[in-house]
Every structure is written in structure tokens, then in C-alpha cells.
Amino acid sequence: MSGNILRYIIEKDIEEAQRALTNIINDLKMVMLLTGSSDLKALRNAPIYFTGELREFLLGRNYDISKISAVRKR
């Protein structure tokens, strides 16, 4: 992730890097709200559910969804 921010700084400018970081933070806040996570530790422990097209994509490629979800449990 730091490489992406550094790329923004080198190829564009500091303001663009700040915008990118702000977007990342806002996205994290939104995901935390949707999962009921109060902090990043809680977010790491939030269950993963695969539904719809993503679930079909993974199953169509023989991914073991239960195994992927189990890896996240800490």
C-alpha cells in the first residue's frame, strides 16, 4: 500500500496522495460501519460471506469458500 502512495507522490503530487489516502480511510470507515466493527482489530475478525457473482466466480474456479473464511478466523 505504501508503494501506491509513494507512486502518487512521485508521479503526481502530494495533494493527489492525500486524496488517495483520504479515499482509503473513508472506504475503511464505510466497511467498518457495514460490518459493525469498532476498530481495525474487530474488522480483521469480522466474518466473510461470499454471495452473488463473487460466490459463483469462486465456486466456478473450485475455490474452497469455507477454507478461505476459516483462514480469516483468529
PDB file of N, CA, C and O in Angstrom:
ATOM      1  N   MET A   1       0.815  -1.182   0.000  1.00  0.00           N
ATOM      2  CA  MET A   1       0.000   0.000   0.000  1.00  0.00           C
ATOM      3  C   MET A   1       0.868   1.258   0.000  1.00  0.00           C
ATOM      4  O   MET A   1       0.553   2.238  -0.676  1.00  0.00           O
ATOM      5  N   SER A   2       1.952   1.223   0.757  1.00  0.00           N
ATOM      6  CA  SER A   2       2.820   2.399   0.806  1.00  0.00           C
ATOM      7  C   SER A   2       3.433   2.681  -0.561  1.00  0.00           C
ATOM      8  O   SER A   2       3.700   3.832  -0.904  1.00  0.00           O
ATOM      9  N   GLY A   3       3.655   1.617  -1.344  1.00  0.00           N
ATOM     10  CA  GLY A   3       4.191   1.808  -2.694  1.00  0.00           C
ATOM     11  C   GLY A   3       3.241   2.598  -3.576  1.00  0.00           C
ATOM     12  O   GLY A   3       3.670   3.435  -4.371  1.00  0.00           O
ATOM     13  N   ASN A   4       1.938   2.328  -3.434  1.00  0.00           N
ATOM     14  CA  ASN A   4       0.952   3.073  -4.221  1.00  0.00           C
ATOM     15  C   ASN A   4       0.949   4.545  -3.845  1.00  0.00           C
ATOM     16  O   ASN A   4       0.877   5.409  -4.719  1.00  0.00           O
ATOM     17  N   ILE A   5       1.026   4.837  -2.559  1.00  0.00           N
ATOM     18  CA  ILE A   5       1.042   6.233  -2.105  1.00  0.00           C
ATOM     19  C   ILE A   5       2.317   6.919  -2.584  1.00  0.00           C
ATOM     20  O   ILE A   5       2.280   8.066  -3.030  1.00  0.00           O
ATOM     21  N   LEU A   6       3.439   6.220  -2.490  1.00  0.00           N
ATOM     22  CA  LEU A   6       4.704   6.784  -2.963  1.00  0.00           C
ATOM     23  C   LEU A   6       4.633   7.072  -4.460  1.00  0.00           C
ATOM     24  O   LEU A   6       5.169   8.077  -4.927  1.00  0.00           O
ATOM     25  N   ARG A   7       3.977   6.197  -5.205  1.00  0.00           N
ATOM     26  CA  ARG A   7       3.818   6.405  -6.646  1.00  0.00           C
ATOM     27  C   ARG A   7       3.014   7.681  -6.922  1.00  0.00           C
ATOM     28  O   ARG A   7       3.349   8.446  -7.826  1.00  0.00           O
ATOM     29  N   TYR A   8       1.956   7.905  -6.140  1.00  0.00           N
ATOM     30  CA  TYR A   8       1.174   9.138  -6.293  1.00  0.00           C
ATOM     31  C   TYR A   8       2.057  10.360  -6.053  1.00  0.00           C
ATOM     32  O   TYR A   8       1.968  11.351  -6.777  1.00  0.00           O
ATOM     33  N   ILE A   9       2.906  10.280  -5.038  1.00  0.00           N
ATOM     34  CA  ILE A   9       3.775  11.415  -4.717  1.00  0.00           C
ATOM     35  C   ILE A   9       4.775  11.663  -5.834  1.00  0.00           C
ATOM     36  O   ILE A   9       4.998  12.809  -6.225  1.00  0.00           O
ATOM     37  N   ILE A  10       5.382  10.593  -6.353  1.00  0.00           N
ATOM     38  CA  ILE A  10       6.411  10.732  -7.380  1.00  0.00           C
ATOM     39  C   ILE A  10       5.814  11.134  -8.728  1.00  0.00           C
ATOM     40  O   ILE A  10       6.307  12.054  -9.381  1.00  0.00           O
ATOM     41  N   GLU A  11       4.746  10.440  -9.142  1.00  0.00           N
ATOM     42  CA  GLU A  11       4.198  10.669 -10.473  1.00  0.00           C
ATOM     43  C   GLU A  11       3.223  11.840 -10.529  1.00  0.00           C
ATOM     44  O   GLU A  11       3.029  12.435 -11.589  1.00  0.00           O
ATOM     45  N   LYS A  12       2.616  12.171  -9.411  1.00  0.00           N
ATOM     46  CA  LYS A  12       1.631  13.263  -9.417  1.00  0.00           C
ATOM     47  C   LYS A  12       2.080  14.327  -8.439  1.00  0.00           C
ATOM     48  O   LYS A  12       3.015  15.073  -8.731  1.00  0.00           O
ATOM     49  N   ASP A  13       1.435  14.415  -7.281  1.00  0.00           N
ATOM     50  CA  ASP A  13       1.850  15.380  -6.275  1.00  0.00           C
ATOM     51  C   ASP A  13       1.322  14.972  -4.905  1.00  0.00           C
ATOM     52  O   ASP A  13       0.571  14.006  -4.774  1.00  0.00           O
ATOM     53  N   ILE A  14       1.725  15.719  -3.901  1.00  0.00           N
ATOM     54  CA  ILE A  14       1.332  15.425  -2.527  1.00  0.00           C
ATOM     55  C   ILE A  14      -0.180  15.476  -2.360  1.00  0.00           C
ATOM     56  O   ILE A  14      -0.759  14.644  -1.662  1.00  0.00           O
ATOM     57  N   GLU A  15      -0.816  16.446  -2.997  1.00  0.00           N
ATOM     58  CA  GLU A  15      -2.269  16.590  -2.862  1.00  0.00           C
ATOM     59  C   GLU A  15      -3.000  15.348  -3.383  1.00  0.00           C
ATOM     60  O   GLU A  15      -3.985  14.909  -2.790  1.00  0.00           O
ATOM     61  N   GLU A  16      -2.519  14.794  -4.479  1.00  0.00           N
ATOM     62  CA  GLU A  16      -3.125  13.580  -5.033  1.00  0.00           C
ATOM     63  C   GLU A  16      -2.933  12.402  -4.071  1.00  0.00           C
ATOM     64  O   GLU A  16      -3.837  11.585  -3.895  1.00  0.00           O
ATOM     65  N   ALA A  17      -1.763  12.322  -3.460  1.00  0.00           N
ATOM     66  CA  ALA A  17      -1.507  11.270  -2.473  1.00  0.00           C
ATOM     67  C   ALA A  17      -2.425  11.443  -1.265  1.00  0.00           C
ATOM     68  O   ALA A  17      -2.935  10.461  -0.726  1.00  0.00           O
ATOM     69  N   GLN A  18      -2.633  12.677  -0.843  1.00  0.00           N
ATOM     70  CA  GLN A  18      -3.533  12.937   0.281  1.00  0.00           C
ATOM     71  C   GLN A  18      -4.969  12.547  -0.068  1.00  0.00           C
ATOM     72  O   GLN A  18      -5.684  11.994   0.767  1.00  0.00           O
ATOM     73  N   ARG A  19      -5.386  12.832  -1.286  1.00  0.00           N
ATOM     74  CA  ARG A  19      -6.726  12.440  -1.723  1.00  0.00           C
ATOM     75  C   ARG A  19      -6.871  10.922  -1.728  1.00  0.00           C
ATOM     76  O   ARG A  19      -7.898  10.386  -1.312  1.00  0.00           O
ATOM     77  N   ALA A  20      -5.831  10.231  -2.204  1.00  0.00           N
ATOM     78  CA  ALA A  20      -5.865   8.770  -2.236  1.00  0.00           C
ATOM     79  C   ALA A  20      -5.962   8.205  -0.825  1.00  0.00           C
ATOM     80  O   ALA A  20      -6.744   7.286  -0.581  1.00  0.00           O
ATOM     81  N   LEU A  21      -5.180   8.740   0.106  1.00  0.00           N
ATOM     82  CA  LEU A  21      -5.238   8.285   1.487  1.00  0.00           C
ATOM     83  C   LEU A  21      -6.596   8.581   2.117  1.00  0.00           C
ATOM     84  O   LEU A  21      -7.133   7.760   2.860  1.00  0.00           O
ATOM     85  N   THR A  22      -7.143   9.742   1.821  1.00  0.00           N
ATOM     86  CA  THR A  22      -8.471  10.098   2.337  1.00  0.00           C
ATOM     87  C   THR A  22      -9.513   9.113   1.816  1.00  0.00           C
ATOM     88  O   THR A  22     -10.395   8.694   2.565  1.00  0.00           O
ATOM     89  N   ASN A  23      -9.420   8.743   0.547  1.00  0.00           N
ATOM     90  CA  ASN A  23     -10.355   7.768  -0.023  1.00  0.00           C
ATOM     91  C   ASN A  23     -10.219   6.407   0.650  1.00  0.00           C
ATOM     92  O   ASN A  23     -11.221   5.744   0.919  1.00  0.00           O
ATOM     93  N   ILE A  24      -8.992   5.991   0.921  1.00  0.00           N
ATOM     94  CA  ILE A  24      -8.760   4.710   1.591  1.00  0.00           C
ATOM     95  C   ILE A  24      -9.364   4.733   2.991  1.00  0.00           C
ATOM     96  O   ILE A  24     -10.029   3.783   3.403  1.00  0.00           O
ATOM     97  N   ILE A  25      -9.131   5.815   3.712  1.00  0.00           N
ATOM     98  CA  ILE A  25      -9.670   5.939   5.066  1.00  0.00           C
ATOM     99  C   ILE A  25     -11.190   5.938   5.046  1.00  0.00           C
ATOM    100  O   ILE A  25     -11.822   5.278   5.871  1.00  0.00           O
ATOM    101  N   ASN A  26     -11.781   6.671   4.113  1.00  0.00           N
ATOM    102  CA  ASN A  26     -13.240   6.700   4.009  1.00  0.00           C
ATOM    103  C   ASN A  26     -13.802   5.330   3.658  1.00  0.00           C
ATOM    104  O   ASN A  26     -14.838   4.933   4.190  1.00  0.00           O
ATOM    105  N   ASP A  27     -13.134   4.608   2.770  1.00  0.00           N
ATOM    106  CA  ASP A  27     -13.572   3.251   2.420  1.00  0.00           C
ATOM    107  C   ASP A  27     -13.503   2.324   3.632  1.00  0.00           C
ATOM    108  O   ASP A  27     -14.414   1.531   3.866  1.00  0.00           O
ATOM    109  N   LEU A  28     -12.423   2.428   4.396  1.00  0.00           N
ATOM    110  CA  LEU A  28     -12.291   1.609   5.601  1.00  0.00           C
ATOM    111  C   LEU A  28     -13.396   1.924   6.605  1.00  0.00           C
ATOM    112  O   LEU A  28     -13.971   1.020   7.211  1.00  0.00           O
ATOM    113  N   LYS A  29     -13.687   3.209   6.777  1.00  0.00           N
ATOM    114  CA  LYS A  29     -14.751   3.609   7.695  1.00  0.00           C
ATOM    115  C   LYS A  29     -16.094   3.039   7.248  1.00  0.00           C
ATOM    116  O   LYS A  29     -16.887   2.587   8.073  1.00  0.00           O
ATOM    117  N   MET A  30     -16.345   3.063   5.946  1.00  0.00           N
ATOM    118  CA  MET A  30     -17.601   2.534   5.422  1.00  0.00           C
ATOM    119  C   MET A  30     -17.691   1.027   5.668  1.00  0.00           C
ATOM    120  O   MET A  30     -18.732   0.533   6.101  1.00  0.00           O
ATOM    121  N   VAL A  31     -16.612   0.296   5.395  1.00  0.00           N
ATOM    122  CA  VAL A  31     -16.603  -1.148   5.606  1.00  0.00           C
ATOM    123  C   VAL A  31     -16.763  -1.457   7.096  1.00  0.00           C
ATOM    124  O   VAL A  31     -17.471  -2.396   7.460  1.00  0.00           O
ATOM    125  N   MET A  32     -16.118  -0.682   7.948  1.00  0.00           N
ATOM    126  CA  MET A  32     -16.242  -0.891   9.386  1.00  0.00           C
ATOM    127  C   MET A  32     -17.683  -0.667   9.840  1.00  0.00           C
ATOM    128  O   MET A  32     -18.196  -1.416  10.671  1.00  0.00           O
ATOM    129  N   LEU A  33     -18.327   0.348   9.305  1.00  0.00           N
ATOM    130  CA  LEU A  33     -19.725   0.611   9.638  1.00  0.00           C
ATOM    131  C   LEU A  33     -20.610  -0.548   9.192  1.00  0.00           C
ATOM    132  O   LEU A  33     -21.460  -1.018   9.949  1.00  0.00           O
ATOM    133  N   LEU A  34     -20.404  -1.004   7.960  1.00  0.00           N
ATOM    134  CA  LEU A  34     -21.236  -2.082   7.418  1.00  0.00           C
ATOM    135  C   LEU A  34     -21.039  -3.415   8.134  1.00  0.00           C
ATOM    136  O   LEU A  34     -21.949  -4.244   8.166  1.00  0.00           O
ATOM    137  N   THR A  35     -19.853  -3.624   8.708  1.00  0.00           N
ATOM    138  CA  THR A  35     -19.589  -4.886   9.407  1.00  0.00           C
ATOM    139  C   THR A  35     -19.777  -4.762  10.915  1.00  0.00           C
ATOM    140  O   THR A  35     -19.649  -5.748  11.641  1.00  0.00           O
ATOM    141  N   GLY A  36     -20.077  -3.572  11.382  1.00  0.00           N
ATOM    142  CA  GLY A  36     -20.250  -3.366  12.816  1.00  0.00           C
ATOM    143  C   GLY A  36     -18.943  -3.419  13.584  1.00  0.00           C
ATOM    144  O   GLY A  36     -18.933  -3.719  14.778  1.00  0.00           O
ATOM    145  N   SER A  37     -17.843  -3.132  12.908  1.00  0.00           N
ATOM    146  CA  SER A  37     -16.523  -3.182  13.531  1.00  0.00           C
ATOM    147  C   SER A  37     -16.187  -1.817  14.135  1.00  0.00           C
ATOM    148  O   SER A  37     -16.299  -0.788  13.469  1.00  0.00           O
ATOM    149  N   SER A  38     -15.773  -1.822  15.407  1.00  0.00           N
ATOM    150  CA  SER A  38     -15.455  -0.561  16.078  1.00  0.00           C
ATOM    151  C   SER A  38     -14.005  -0.134  15.855  1.00  0.00           C
ATOM    152  O   SER A  38     -13.665   1.036  16.035  1.00  0.00           O
ATOM    153  N   ASP A  39     -13.155  -1.079  15.465  1.00  0.00           N
ATOM    154  CA  ASP A  39     -11.754  -0.760  15.189  1.00  0.00           C
ATOM    155  C   ASP A  39     -11.195  -1.774  14.190  1.00  0.00           C
ATOM    156  O   ASP A  39     -11.893  -2.697  13.771  1.00  0.00           O
ATOM    157  N   LEU A  40      -9.927  -1.590  13.817  1.00  0.00           N
ATOM    158  CA  LEU A  40      -9.336  -2.469  12.802  1.00  0.00           C
ATOM    159  C   LEU A  40      -9.201  -3.910  13.291  1.00  0.00           C
ATOM    160  O   LEU A  40      -9.303  -4.845  12.497  1.00  0.00           O
ATOM    161  N   LYS A  41      -8.973  -4.093  14.582  1.00  0.00           N
ATOM    162  CA  LYS A  41      -8.890  -5.454  15.119  1.00  0.00           C
ATOM    163  C   LYS A  41     -10.229  -6.167  14.941  1.00  0.00           C
ATOM    164  O   LYS A  41     -10.271  -7.329  14.538  1.00  0.00           O
ATOM    165  N   ALA A  42     -11.308  -5.475  15.241  1.00  0.00           N
ATOM    166  CA  ALA A  42     -12.636  -6.064  15.059  1.00  0.00           C
ATOM    167  C   ALA A  42     -12.905  -6.343  13.585  1.00  0.00           C
ATOM    168  O   ALA A  42     -13.526  -7.351  13.247  1.00  0.00           O
ATOM    169  N   LEU A  43     -12.441  -5.458  12.707  1.00  0.00           N
ATOM    170  CA  LEU A  43     -12.629  -5.661  11.273  1.00  0.00           C
ATOM    171  C   LEU A  43     -11.886  -6.912  10.800  1.00  0.00           C
ATOM    172  O   LEU A  43     -12.404  -7.678   9.987  1.00  0.00           O
ATOM    173  N   ARG A  44     -10.670  -7.113  11.315  1.00  0.00           N
ATOM    174  CA  ARG A  44      -9.898  -8.306  10.951  1.00  0.00           C
ATOM    175  C   ARG A  44     -10.625  -9.583  11.347  1.00  0.00           C
ATOM    176  O   ARG A  44     -10.484 -10.612  10.686  1.00  0.00           O
ATOM    177  N   ASN A  45     -11.401  -9.518  12.420  1.00  0.00           N
ATOM    178  CA  ASN A  45     -12.101 -10.697  12.912  1.00  0.00           C
ATOM    179  C   ASN A  45     -13.535 -10.803  12.404  1.00  0.00           C
ATOM    180  O   ASN A  45     -14.255 -11.733  12.766  1.00  0.00           O
ATOM    181  N   ALA A  46     -13.949  -9.862  11.572  1.00  0.00           N
ATOM    182  CA  ALA A  46     -15.313  -9.904  11.030  1.00  0.00           C
ATOM    183  C   ALA A  46     -15.450 -11.091  10.080  1.00  0.00           C
ATOM    184  O   ALA A  46     -14.532 -11.387   9.315  1.00  0.00           O
ATOM    185  N   PRO A  47     -16.589 -11.764  10.131  1.00  0.00           N
ATOM    186  CA  PRO A  47     -16.778 -12.913   9.228  1.00  0.00           C
ATOM    187  C   PRO A  47     -16.859 -12.477   7.767  1.00  0.00           C
ATOM    188  O   PRO A  47     -17.265 -11.358   7.455  1.00  0.00           O
ATOM    189  N   ILE A  48     -16.464 -13.382   6.891  1.00  0.00           N
ATOM    190  CA  ILE A  48     -16.530 -13.126   5.457  1.00  0.00           C
ATOM    191  C   ILE A  48     -17.665 -13.958   4.877  1.00  0.00           C
ATOM    192  O   ILE A  48     -17.761 -15.158   5.133  1.00  0.00           O
ATOM    193  N   TYR A  49     -18.517 -13.315   4.099  1.00  0.00           N
ATOM    194  CA  TYR A  49     -19.602 -14.009   3.417  1.00  0.00           C
ATOM    195  C   TYR A  49     -19.452 -13.784   1.920  1.00  0.00           C
ATOM    196  O   TYR A  49     -19.303 -12.647   1.473  1.00  0.00           O
ATOM    197  N   PHE A  50     -19.490 -14.846   1.158  1.00  0.00           N
ATOM    198  CA  PHE A  50     -19.417 -14.752  -0.289  1.00  0.00           C
ATOM    199  C   PHE A  50     -20.808 -14.999  -0.849  1.00  0.00           C
ATOM    200  O   PHE A  50     -21.408 -16.044  -0.598  1.00  0.00           O
ATOM    201  N   THR A  51     -21.321 -14.038  -1.608  1.00  0.00           N
ATOM    202  CA  THR A  51     -22.651 -14.172  -2.196  1.00  0.00           C
ATOM    203  C   THR A  51     -22.620 -13.711  -3.649  1.00  0.00           C
ATOM    204  O   THR A  51     -21.641 -13.125  -4.110  1.00  0.00           O
ATOM    205  N   GLY A  52     -23.676 -13.979  -4.340  1.00  0.00           N
ATOM    206  CA  GLY A  52     -23.866 -13.462  -5.693  1.00  0.00           C
ATOM    207  C   GLY A  52     -22.787 -13.868  -6.667  1.00  0.00           C
ATOM    208  O   GLY A  52     -22.308 -15.002  -6.665  1.00  0.00           O
ATOM    209  N   GLU A  53     -22.414 -12.909  -7.502  1.00  0.00           N
ATOM    210  CA  GLU A  53     -21.457 -13.172  -8.575  1.00  0.00           C
ATOM    211  C   GLU A  53     -20.089 -13.579  -8.055  1.00  0.00           C
ATOM    212  O   GLU A  53     -19.432 -14.437  -8.645  1.00  0.00           O
ATOM    213  N   LEU A  54     -19.654 -12.974  -6.959  1.00  0.00           N
ATOM    214  CA  LEU A  54     -18.349 -13.338  -6.404  1.00  0.00           C
ATOM    215  C   LEU A  54     -18.357 -14.797  -5.942  1.00  0.00           C
ATOM    216  O   LEU A  54     -17.401 -15.534  -6.185  1.00  0.00           O
ATOM    217  N   ARG A  55     -19.430 -15.207  -5.281  1.00  0.00           N
ATOM    218  CA  ARG A  55     -19.539 -16.597  -4.831  1.00  0.00           C
ATOM    219  C   ARG A  55     -19.514 -17.549  -6.029  1.00  0.00           C
ATOM    220  O   ARG A  55     -18.819 -18.565  -6.005  1.00  0.00           O
ATOM    221  N   GLU A  56     -20.261 -17.222  -7.056  1.00  0.00           N
ATOM    222  CA  GLU A  56     -20.293 -18.060  -8.257  1.00  0.00           C
ATOM    223  C   GLU A  56     -18.926 -18.098  -8.933  1.00  0.00           C
ATOM    224  O   GLU A  56     -18.492 -19.148  -9.407  1.00  0.00           O
ATOM    225  N   PHE A  57     -18.254 -16.959  -8.976  1.00  0.00           N
ATOM    226  CA  PHE A  57     -16.910 -16.883  -9.560  1.00  0.00           C
ATOM    227  C   PHE A  57     -15.961 -17.817  -8.824  1.00  0.00           C
ATOM    228  O   PHE A  57     -15.245 -18.602  -9.446  1.00  0.00           O
ATOM    229  N   LEU A  58     -15.958 -17.729  -7.481  1.00  0.00           N
ATOM    230  CA  LEU A  58     -15.056 -18.562  -6.691  1.00  0.00           C
ATOM    231  C   LEU A  58     -15.394 -20.043  -6.824  1.00  0.00           C
ATOM    232  O   LEU A  58     -14.501 -20.872  -6.995  1.00  0.00           O
ATOM    233  N   LEU A  59     -16.671 -20.373  -6.746  1.00  0.00           N
ATOM    234  CA  LEU A  59     -17.073 -21.775  -6.866  1.00  0.00           C
ATOM    235  C   LEU A  59     -16.772 -22.331  -8.258  1.00  0.00           C
ATOM    236  O   LEU A  59     -16.399 -23.495  -8.402  1.00  0.00           O
ATOM    237  N   GLY A  60     -16.937 -21.492  -9.276  1.00  0.00           N
ATOM    238  CA  GLY A  60     -16.657 -21.911 -10.640  1.00  0.00           C
ATOM    239  C   GLY A  60     -15.193 -22.202 -10.884  1.00  0.00           C
ATOM    240  O   GLY A  60     -14.840 -22.882 -11.848  1.00  0.00           O
ATOM    241  N   ARG A  61     -14.347 -21.692 -10.020  1.00  0.00           N
ATOM    242  CA  ARG A  61     -12.911 -21.925 -10.134  1.00  0.00           C
ATOM    243  C   ARG A  61     -12.401 -22.855  -9.038  1.00  0.00           C
ATOM    244  O   ARG A  61     -11.205 -22.922  -8.754  1.00  0.00           O
ATOM    245  N   ASN A  62     -13.351 -23.570  -8.430  1.00  0.00           N
ATOM    246  CA  ASN A  62     -13.052 -24.588  -7.417  1.00  0.00           C
ATOM    247  C   ASN A  62     -12.338 -24.058  -6.177  1.00  0.00           C
ATOM    248  O   ASN A  62     -11.545 -24.774  -5.565  1.00  0.00           O
ATOM    249  N   TYR A  63     -12.613 -22.807  -5.802  1.00  0.00           N
ATOM    250  CA  TYR A  63     -12.097 -22.287  -4.543  1.00  0.00           C
ATOM    251  C   TYR A  63     -12.929 -22.860  -3.407  1.00  0.00           C
ATOM    252  O   TYR A  63     -14.150 -22.967  -3.521  1.00  0.00           O
ATOM    253  N   ASP A  64     -12.279 -23.224  -2.321  1.00  0.00           N
ATOM    254  CA  ASP A  64     -12.978 -23.714  -1.142  1.00  0.00           C
ATOM    255  C   ASP A  64     -13.332 -22.509  -0.280  1.00  0.00           C
ATOM    256  O   ASP A  64     -12.501 -22.007   0.477  1.00  0.00           O
ATOM    257  N   ILE A  65     -14.574 -22.052  -0.403  1.00  0.00           N
ATOM    258  CA  ILE A  65     -15.012 -20.846   0.292  1.00  0.00           C
ATOM    259  C   ILE A  65     -14.901 -21.006   1.805  1.00  0.00           C
ATOM    260  O   ILE A  65     -14.494 -20.070   2.493  1.00  0.00           O
ATOM    261  N   SER A  66     -15.252 -22.160   2.325  1.00  0.00           N
ATOM    262  CA  SER A  66     -15.162 -22.369   3.772  1.00  0.00           C
ATOM    263  C   SER A  66     -13.717 -22.283   4.249  1.00  0.00           C
ATOM    264  O   SER A  66     -13.458 -21.807   5.355  1.00  0.00           O
ATOM    265  N   LYS A  67     -12.779 -22.737   3.428  1.00  0.00           N
ATOM    266  CA  LYS A  67     -11.366 -22.668   3.787  1.00  0.00           C
ATOM    267  C   LYS A  67     -10.883 -21.215   3.792  1.00  0.00           C
ATOM    268  O   LYS A  67     -10.135 -20.811   4.683  1.00  0.00           O
ATOM    269  N   ILE A  68     -11.306 -20.440   2.806  1.00  0.00           N
ATOM    270  CA  ILE A  68     -10.927 -19.026   2.752  1.00  0.00           C
ATOM    271  C   ILE A  68     -11.458 -18.311   3.980  1.00  0.00           C
ATOM    272  O   ILE A  68     -10.738 -17.520   4.589  1.00  0.00           O
ATOM    273  N   SER A  69     -12.697 -18.572   4.355  1.00  0.00           N
ATOM    274  CA  SER A  69     -13.292 -17.937   5.526  1.00  0.00           C
ATOM    275  C   SER A  69     -12.594 -18.383   6.803  1.00  0.00           C
ATOM    276  O   SER A  69     -12.404 -17.577   7.714  1.00  0.00           O
ATOM    277  N   ALA A  70     -12.210 -19.655   6.884  1.00  0.00           N
ATOM    278  CA  ALA A  70     -11.568 -20.182   8.081  1.00  0.00           C
ATOM    279  C   ALA A  70     -10.187 -19.556   8.298  1.00  0.00           C
ATOM    280  O   ALA A  70      -9.758 -19.378   9.438  1.00  0.00           O
ATOM    281  N   VAL A  71      -9.497 -19.224   7.216  1.00  0.00           N
ATOM    282  CA  VAL A  71      -8.174 -18.617   7.327  1.00  0.00           C
ATOM    283  C   VAL A  71      -8.255 -17.292   8.059  1.00  0.00           C
ATOM    284  O   VAL A  71      -7.339 -16.932   8.799  1.00  0.00           O
ATOM    285  N   ARG A  72      -9.346 -16.563   7.859  1.00  0.00           N
ATOM    286  CA  ARG A  72      -9.529 -15.268   8.480  1.00  0.00           C
ATOM    287  C   ARG A  72      -9.773 -15.356   9.979  1.00  0.00           C
ATOM    288  O   ARG A  72      -9.458 -14.417  10.710  1.00  0.00           O
ATOM    289  N   LYS A  73     -10.326 -16.462  10.447  1.00  0.00           N
ATOM    290  CA  LYS A  73     -10.672 -16.578  11.868  1.00  0.00           C
ATOM    291  C   LYS A  73      -9.401 -16.649  12.687  1.00  0.00           C
ATOM    292  O   LYS A  73      -8.522 -17.476  12.440  1.00  0.00           O
ATOM    293  N   ARG A  74      -9.322 -15.760  13.672  1.00  0.00           N
ATOM    294  CA  ARG A  74      -8.120 -15.702  14.534  1.00  0.00           C
ATOM    295  C   ARG A  74      -8.502 -15.845  15.968  1.00  0.00           C
ATOM    296  O   ARG A  74      -7.637 -15.822  16.843  1.00  0.00           O
TER     297      ARG A  74
END
